[in-house]
Amino acid sequence: MKSVGFNCKTLLASLDLQKTLIDSGRTERFRCNSVLFSAGDENTGVFLVGKGKVCMRVPEAPKMDRVFGAGSVLGLPSTFTGGPYSLTAVCVADCKLVHAEREKFLELMSARTDSCQEAIQLARARTGIHPIGVSKQRPLVRVLVPQPI
């Protein structure tokens, strides 16, 4: 298993995926200590870190906390599944982020299979599971990606 350390690069998006998210989302600024989402919150979409750093906190397990910088995509697993966020995201510096709302993100993923494949790989890097992109509330997109043999 890949060792990630405190400062992580496991959720870094390609420049193509970053551009796709920037074009479809809205840029927001957050001050240090701002909470983007908390574990258990209803999913509102993904966040692309443009500038600054965000700590993804594991409830009740601070040794598992990880910090993500520019180019990282946060909130992918729950955005695909429709479940609540499983971690808490807190800005540890002033940040500039792009927020792509869930429905718009899923529509984009169904239209851009290259970006979808990459987003699934990033989600797998974080969770070790294979999301299929089906909402628990209502199906928005079904992603069928062949697995390597």
Beta strands, then each sheet from edge to edge (+ up, - down):
strand 1: 7-8
strand 2: 26-30
strand 3: 35-37
strand 4: 45-51
strand 5: 54-57
strand 6: 66-68
strand 7: 73-74
strand 8: 88-91
strand 9: 95-101
sheet 1: 1+ 6+ 5- 8+ 3-
sheet 2: 2+ 9- 4+ 7-
end
